[in-house]
Structures are given as C-alpha cells and as structure tokens.
C-alpha cells in the first residue's frame, strides 16, 4: 500500500481545539451583546449599549484573528478540507454579526 497522504501531517487536534474555544468566546460575546441590547430597549438608555459596542466589536475582531491563525495552521499542515470548513464558519460568523447589528439598528429606531 502507498503511504497515506495524511501520515506526515501534524494532527489537527490543537488548532481545532483552539477554534472551539474561540467559538465559546464568541457565544459569550453574543450573549453580552444581546443582554446590553435588551437592557437598552427596556430602559431606553443607550449609554450601556454604546459603551459595550466597541468592546464587543474588538472582542469579535480578536477572536476572528485567532480563528484565522488556526485556519492557516490547518492549511499549512495539509488539512485543507478542515481549513475550508473553518473558512465557511468565519464567513457565516461575519454574516451573523452583520445581521445582528442590522436587526439591532432597526429595532433601536422603532
């Protein structure tokens, strides 16, 4: 039998573990984002929401950079299919954030 193409590849376990940790952090950031938005809607005070927004945005940016770093590790170690899935995840997360902000803005205006 010819040697497997994956036999010389580093294990994808560590980058995948790091990406899963990033997803947990994203979920926590979204919860904080939604909580601040709900409080703003209930109280009609935008101060808390406006103060949380730059923090959350920075947090999402940092998480995204870490995911991209691990996506690149996957690519560099020959795990192209897994890296492709991570790329799709990133695109969907970007779309989710854009949609969430758009929904917040529409509800805020009402």
N, CA and C atoms as an extended XYZ file, in Angstrom:
330
Properties=species:S:1:pos:R:3:atomname:S:1:resname:S:1:resid:I:1 pbc="F F F"
N         0.833       -1.186        0.000 N   UNK     1
C         0.000        0.000        0.000 CA  UNK     1
C         0.871        1.241        0.000 C   UNK     1
N         0.477        2.270       -0.756 N   UNK     2
C         1.240        3.518       -0.705 CA  UNK     2
C         0.979        4.220        0.625 C   UNK     2
N         1.942        4.991        1.105 N   UNK     3
C         1.732        5.693        2.371 CA  UNK     3
C         0.580        6.691        2.237 C   UNK     3
N        -0.132        6.849        3.298 N   UNK     4
C        -1.252        7.791        3.316 CA  UNK     4
C        -0.720        9.213        3.195 C   UNK     4
N        -1.443       10.041        2.473 N   UNK     5
C        -1.029       11.441        2.332 CA  UNK     5
C        -1.094       12.159        3.674 C   UNK     5
N        -1.925       11.674        4.574 N   UNK     6
C        -2.071       12.346        5.865 CA  UNK     6
C        -1.073       11.844        6.895 C   UNK     6
N        -0.282       10.834        6.552 N   UNK     7
C         0.612       10.250        7.541 CA  UNK     7
C         1.694       11.228        7.999 C   UNK     7
N         2.096       12.162        7.151 N   UNK     8
C         3.129       13.126        7.514 CA  UNK     8
C         2.553       14.436        8.055 C   UNK     8
N         1.247       14.553        8.128 N   UNK     9
C         0.618       15.785        8.581 CA  UNK     9
C         0.566       15.839       10.105 C   UNK     9
N         0.731       17.029       10.593 N   UNK    10
C         0.555       17.235       12.024 CA  UNK    10
C        -0.925       17.052       12.345 C   UNK    10
N        -1.191       16.657       13.547 N   UNK    11
C        -2.578       16.441       13.965 CA  UNK    11
C        -3.338       17.766       13.963 C   UNK    11
N        -4.587       17.726       13.496 N   UNK    12
C        -5.395       18.948       13.521 CA  UNK    12
C        -6.028       19.208       14.888 C   UNK    12
N        -5.771       18.344       15.853 N   UNK    13
C        -6.466       18.436       17.141 CA  UNK    13
C        -6.270       19.778       17.840 C   UNK    13
N        -5.032       20.259       17.909 N   UNK    14
C        -4.785       21.511       18.642 CA  UNK    14
C        -5.440       22.719       17.982 C   UNK    14
N        -5.292       22.916       16.667 N   UNK    15
C        -5.986       24.050       16.049 CA  UNK    15
C        -7.506       23.951       16.182 C   UNK    15
N        -8.039       22.752       16.058 N   UNK    16
C        -9.483       22.581       16.195 CA  UNK    16
C        -9.920       22.901       17.620 C   UNK    16
N        -9.151       22.452       18.588 N   UNK    17
C        -9.447       22.757       19.997 CA  UNK    17
C        -9.436       24.277       20.223 C   UNK    17
N        -8.463       24.963       19.647 N   UNK    18
C        -8.376       26.421       19.785 CA  UNK    18
C        -9.570       27.108       19.128 C   UNK    18
N        -9.990       26.595       17.973 N   UNK    19
C       -11.144       27.171       17.272 CA  UNK    19
C       -12.419       26.961       18.084 C   UNK    19
N       -12.576       25.798       18.679 N   UNK    20
C       -13.749       25.549       19.525 CA  UNK    20
C       -13.765       26.500       20.722 C   UNK    20
N       -12.605       26.762       21.296 N   UNK    21
C       -12.516       27.725       22.396 CA  UNK    21
C       -12.938       29.117       21.916 C   UNK    21
N       -12.507       29.479       20.714 N   UNK    22
C       -12.902       30.766       20.138 CA  UNK    22
C       -14.417       30.843       19.949 C   UNK    22
N       -15.024       29.744       19.522 N   UNK    23
C       -16.475       29.722       19.332 CA  UNK    23
C       -17.201       29.894       20.667 C   UNK    23
N       -16.660       29.323       21.725 N   UNK    24
C       -17.257       29.520       23.049 CA  UNK    24
C       -17.160       30.986       23.457 C   UNK    24
N       -16.036       31.602       23.167 N   UNK    25
C       -15.871       33.023       23.469 CA  UNK    25
C       -16.819       33.874       22.634 C   UNK    25
N       -17.016       33.496       21.377 N   UNK    26
C       -17.973       34.216       20.528 CA  UNK    26
C       -19.374       34.138       21.109 C   UNK    26
N       -19.751       32.949       21.540 N   UNK    27
C       -21.094       32.771       22.118 CA  UNK    27
C       -21.262       33.663       23.347 C   UNK    27
N       -20.256       33.723       24.191 N   UNK    28
C       -20.322       34.573       25.382 CA  UNK    28
C       -20.405       36.046       24.983 C   UNK    28
N       -19.666       36.436       23.954 N   UNK    29
C       -19.711       37.821       23.482 CA  UNK    29
C       -21.091       38.157       22.926 C   UNK    29
N       -21.673       37.232       22.165 N   UNK    30
C       -23.026       37.462       21.650 CA  UNK    30
C       -24.033       37.594       22.795 C   UNK    30
N       -23.897       36.782       23.815 N   UNK    31
C       -24.802       36.884       24.968 CA  UNK    31
C       -24.694       38.254       25.615 C   UNK    31
N       -23.470       38.727       25.780 N   UNK    32
C       -23.259       40.053       26.369 CA  UNK    32
C       -23.848       41.136       25.470 C   UNK    32
N       -23.656       40.997       24.181 N   UNK    33
C       -24.171       41.933       23.191 CA  UNK    33
C       -25.698       41.986       23.256 C   UNK    33
N       -26.324       40.818       23.259 N   UNK    34
C       -27.786       40.743       23.312 CA  UNK    34
C       -28.329       41.285       24.637 C   UNK    34
N       -27.653       40.994       25.739 N   UNK    35
C       -28.085       41.486       27.047 CA  UNK    35
C       -28.045       43.011       27.074 C   UNK    35
N       -26.966       43.586       26.580 N   UNK    36
C       -26.856       45.056       26.538 CA  UNK    36
C       -27.942       45.649       25.654 C   UNK    36
N       -28.231       44.982       24.543 N   UNK    37
C       -29.274       45.492       23.647 CA  UNK    37
C       -30.641       45.431       24.314 C   UNK    37
N       -30.953       44.313       24.961 N   UNK    38
C       -32.253       44.179       25.635 CA  UNK    38
C       -32.410       45.211       26.744 C   UNK    38
N       -31.336       45.456       27.482 N   UNK    39
C       -31.391       46.478       28.531 CA  UNK    39
C       -31.640       47.859       27.930 C   UNK    39
N       -31.002       48.129       26.797 N   UNK    40
C       -31.206       49.417       26.136 CA  UNK    40
C       -32.649       49.570       25.674 C   UNK    40
N       -33.227       48.510       25.138 N   UNK    41
C       -34.620       48.559       24.677 CA  UNK    41
C       -35.563       48.789       25.866 C   UNK    41
N       -35.305       48.085       26.962 N   UNK    42
C       -36.175       48.203       28.137 CA  UNK    42
C       -36.065       49.561       28.810 C   UNK    42
N       -34.860       50.077       28.936 N   UNK    43
C       -34.650       51.319       29.684 CA  UNK    43
C       -34.638       52.559       28.808 C   UNK    43
N       -34.457       52.347       27.511 N   UNK    44
C       -34.313       53.443       26.547 CA  UNK    44
C       -33.068       54.290       26.811 C   UNK    44
N       -32.112       53.724       27.549 N   UNK    45
C       -30.828       54.377       27.791 CA  UNK    45
C       -29.777       53.704       26.917 C   UNK    45
N       -29.220       54.453       26.018 N   UNK    46
C       -28.280       53.889       25.064 CA  UNK    46
C       -26.855       53.857       25.597 C   UNK    46
N       -26.615       54.452       26.747 N   UNK    47
C       -25.242       54.561       27.264 CA  UNK    47
C       -24.561       53.199       27.394 C   UNK    47
N       -25.218       52.248       28.043 N   UNK    48
C       -24.620       50.925       28.254 CA  UNK    48
C       -24.357       50.231       26.920 C   UNK    48
N       -25.345       50.271       26.053 N   UNK    49
C       -25.195       49.622       24.743 CA  UNK    49
C       -24.048       50.260       23.968 C   UNK    49
N       -24.032       51.590       23.944 N   UNK    50
C       -22.981       52.289       23.198 CA  UNK    50
C       -21.600       52.059       23.795 C   UNK    50
N       -21.519       51.838       25.101 N   UNK    51
C       -20.215       51.579       25.707 CA  UNK    51
C       -19.767       50.135       25.465 C   UNK    51
N       -20.718       49.210       25.362 N   UNK    52
C       -20.395       47.800       25.139 CA  UNK    52
C       -20.032       47.541       23.675 C   UNK    52
N       -20.640       48.271       22.781 N   UNK    53
C       -20.460       48.018       21.343 CA  UNK    53
C       -18.991       48.024       20.906 C   UNK    53
N       -18.178       49.037       21.245 N   UNK    54
C       -16.770       48.983       20.824 CA  UNK    54
C       -16.003       47.815       21.470 C   UNK    54
N       -16.306       47.510       22.707 N   UNK    55
C       -15.651       46.379       23.381 CA  UNK    55
C       -15.974       45.064       22.687 C   UNK    55
N       -17.243       44.875       22.387 N   UNK    56
C       -17.686       43.641       21.727 CA  UNK    56
C       -17.075       43.543       20.330 C   UNK    56
N       -17.080       44.648       19.609 N   UNK    57
C       -16.513       44.665       18.269 CA  UNK    57
C       -15.036       44.271       18.311 C   UNK    57
N       -14.297       44.814       19.263 N   UNK    58
C       -12.886       44.473       19.412 CA  UNK    58
C       -12.719       42.997       19.773 C   UNK    58
N       -13.589       42.515       20.647 N   UNK    59
C       -13.522       41.109       21.045 CA  UNK    59
C       -13.771       40.195       19.843 C   UNK    59
N       -14.782       40.510       19.030 N   UNK    60
C       -15.049       39.718       17.829 CA  UNK    60
C       -13.850       39.756       16.878 C   UNK    60
N       -13.223       40.906       16.745 N   UNK    61
C       -12.059       41.036       15.869 CA  UNK    61
C       -10.916       40.146       16.356 C   UNK    61
N       -10.642       40.186       17.653 N   UNK    62
C        -9.558       39.372       18.215 CA  UNK    62
C        -9.839       37.879       18.064 C   UNK    62
N       -11.083       37.495       18.299 N   UNK    63
C       -11.462       36.091       18.134 CA  UNK    63
C       -11.276       35.672       16.680 C   UNK    63
N       -11.731       36.507       15.775 N   UNK    64
C       -11.617       36.200       14.350 CA  UNK    64
C       -10.155       36.022       13.939 C   UNK    64
N        -9.288       36.881       14.442 N   UNK    65
C        -7.861       36.770       14.109 CA  UNK    65
C        -7.273       35.455       14.618 C   UNK    65
N        -7.691       35.026       15.805 N   UNK    66
C        -7.200       33.754       16.343 CA  UNK    66
C        -7.714       32.576       15.523 C   UNK    66
N        -8.967       32.662       15.089 N   UNK    67
C        -9.520       31.589       14.256 CA  UNK    67
C        -8.761       31.529       12.926 C   UNK    67
N        -8.505       32.688       12.324 N   UNK    68
C        -7.759       32.735       11.064 CA  UNK    68
C        -6.361       32.152       11.253 C   UNK    68
N        -5.735       32.471       12.361 N   UNK    69
C        -4.405       31.924       12.649 CA  UNK    69
C        -4.448       30.393       12.681 C   UNK    69
N        -5.467       29.843       13.323 N   UNK    70
C        -5.593       28.385       13.394 CA  UNK    70
C        -6.035       27.790       12.065 C   UNK    70
N        -6.817       28.517       11.309 N   UNK    71
C        -7.170       28.088        9.953 CA  UNK    71
C        -5.897       27.965        9.107 C   UNK    71
N        -5.004       28.928        9.239 N   UNK    72
C        -3.742       28.901        8.495 CA  UNK    72
C        -2.862       27.733        8.932 C   UNK    72
N        -2.876       27.417       10.212 N   UNK    73
C        -2.128       26.254       10.695 CA  UNK    73
C        -2.671       24.986       10.031 C   UNK    73
N        -3.977       24.895        9.968 N   UNK    74
C        -4.591       23.736        9.316 CA  UNK    74
C        -4.169       23.650        7.846 C   UNK    74
N        -4.195       24.782        7.157 N   UNK    75
C        -3.766       24.803        5.746 CA  UNK    75
C        -2.308       24.378        5.630 C   UNK    75
N        -1.465       24.989        6.464 N   UNK    76
C        -0.027       24.736        6.390 CA  UNK    76
C         0.342       23.291        6.698 C   UNK    76
N        -0.510       22.611        7.447 N   UNK    77
C        -0.228       21.213        7.797 CA  UNK    77
C        -0.992       20.235        6.904 C   UNK    77
N        -1.584       20.763        5.837 N   UNK    78
C        -2.205       19.901        4.841 CA  UNK    78
C        -3.653       19.520        5.105 C   UNK    78
N        -4.259       20.111        6.105 N   UNK    79
C        -5.666       19.805        6.422 CA  UNK    79
C        -6.572       20.805        5.700 C   UNK    79
N        -6.538       20.731        4.379 N   UNK    80
C        -7.215       21.727        3.549 CA  UNK    80
C        -8.736       21.667        3.674 C   UNK    80
N        -9.288       20.479        3.773 N   UNK    81
C       -10.736       20.359        3.890 CA  UNK    81
C       -11.204       20.971        5.215 C   UNK    81
N       -10.513       20.676        6.285 N   UNK    82
C       -10.870       21.238        7.589 CA  UNK    82
C       -10.702       22.751        7.571 C   UNK    82
N        -9.620       23.236        6.959 N   UNK    83
C        -9.403       24.676        6.844 CA  UNK    83
C       -10.538       25.324        6.052 C   UNK    83
N       -11.017       24.640        5.021 N   UNK    84
C       -12.145       25.152        4.232 CA  UNK    84
C       -13.413       25.270        5.057 C   UNK    84
N       -13.634       24.314        5.930 N   UNK    85
C       -14.799       24.367        6.814 CA  UNK    85
C       -14.675       25.547        7.777 C   UNK    85
N       -13.475       25.762        8.281 N   UNK    86
C       -13.237       26.896        9.181 CA  UNK    86
C       -13.466       28.213        8.432 C   UNK    86
N       -13.051       28.287        7.172 N   UNK    87
C       -13.278       29.488        6.354 CA  UNK    87
C       -14.778       29.741        6.219 C   UNK    87
N       -15.550       28.684        5.964 N   UNK    88
C       -17.011       28.823        5.868 CA  UNK    88
C       -17.586       29.309        7.197 C   UNK    88
N       -17.086       28.771        8.284 N   UNK    89
C       -17.511       29.195        9.612 CA  UNK    89
C       -17.273       30.695        9.791 C   UNK    89
N       -16.097       31.148        9.400 N   UNK    90
C       -15.765       32.565        9.536 CA  UNK    90
C       -16.726       33.435        8.717 C   UNK    90
N       -17.010       33.016        7.496 N   UNK    91
C       -17.928       33.780        6.646 CA  UNK    91
C       -19.326       33.832        7.252 C   UNK    91
N       -19.776       32.702        7.796 N   UNK    92
C       -21.091       32.667        8.432 CA  UNK    92
C       -21.125       33.523        9.699 C   UNK    92
N       -20.043       33.516       10.453 N   UNK    93
C       -19.978       34.350       11.654 CA  UNK    93
C       -20.008       35.834       11.291 C   UNK    93
N       -19.326       36.205       10.229 N   UNK    94
C       -19.348       37.596        9.773 CA  UNK    94
C       -20.774       37.986        9.378 C   UNK    94
N       -21.437       37.096        8.645 N   UNK    95
C       -22.819       37.344        8.218 CA  UNK    95
C       -23.742       37.462        9.431 C   UNK    95
N       -23.550       36.594       10.414 N   UNK    96
C       -24.375       36.640       11.628 CA  UNK    96
C       -24.186       37.967       12.355 C   UNK    96
N       -22.950       38.420       12.484 N   UNK    97
C       -22.697       39.681       13.172 CA  UNK    97
C       -23.318       40.852       12.418 C   UNK    97
N       -23.152       40.864       11.099 N   UNK    98
C       -23.744       41.925       10.282 CA  UNK    98
C       -25.260       41.930       10.425 C   UNK    98
N       -25.870       40.756       10.378 N   UNK    99
C       -27.323       40.636       10.518 CA  UNK    99
C       -27.773       41.085       11.905 C   UNK    99
N       -27.050       40.681       12.930 N   UNK   100
C       -27.398       41.062       14.303 CA  UNK   100
C       -27.351       42.574       14.470 C   UNK   100
N       -26.298       43.204       13.974 N   UNK   101
C       -26.179       44.660       14.089 CA  UNK   101
C       -27.294       45.347       13.314 C   UNK   101
N       -27.589       44.854       12.127 N   UNK   102
C       -28.684       45.426       11.325 CA  UNK   102
C       -30.009       45.315       12.065 C   UNK   102
N       -30.271       44.155       12.652 N   UNK   103
C       -31.519       43.974       13.414 CA  UNK   103
C       -31.553       44.910       14.616 C   UNK   103
N       -30.436       45.054       15.300 N   UNK   104
C       -30.382       45.969       16.444 CA  UNK   104
C       -30.696       47.393       15.998 C   UNK   104
N       -30.108       47.814       14.901 N   UNK   105
C       -30.323       49.186       14.421 CA  UNK   105
C       -31.791       49.403       14.038 C   UNK   105
N       -32.395       48.425       13.396 N   UNK   106
C       -33.802       48.550       13.011 CA  UNK   106
C       -34.699       48.621       14.237 C   UNK   106
N       -34.405       47.798       15.237 N   UNK   107
C       -35.223       47.802       16.460 CA  UNK   107
C       -34.967       49.042       17.288 C   UNK   107
N       -33.770       49.557       17.236 N   UNK   108
C       -33.411       50.748       18.001 CA  UNK   108
C       -34.158       51.961       17.465 C   UNK   108
N       -34.358       52.003       16.156 N   UNK   109
C       -35.020       53.142       15.501 CA  UNK   109
C       -36.511       53.144       15.816 C   UNK   109
N       -37.095       51.997       16.032 N   UNK   110
C       -38.556       51.908       16.250 CA  UNK   110
C       -39.004       52.590       17.500 C   UNK   110
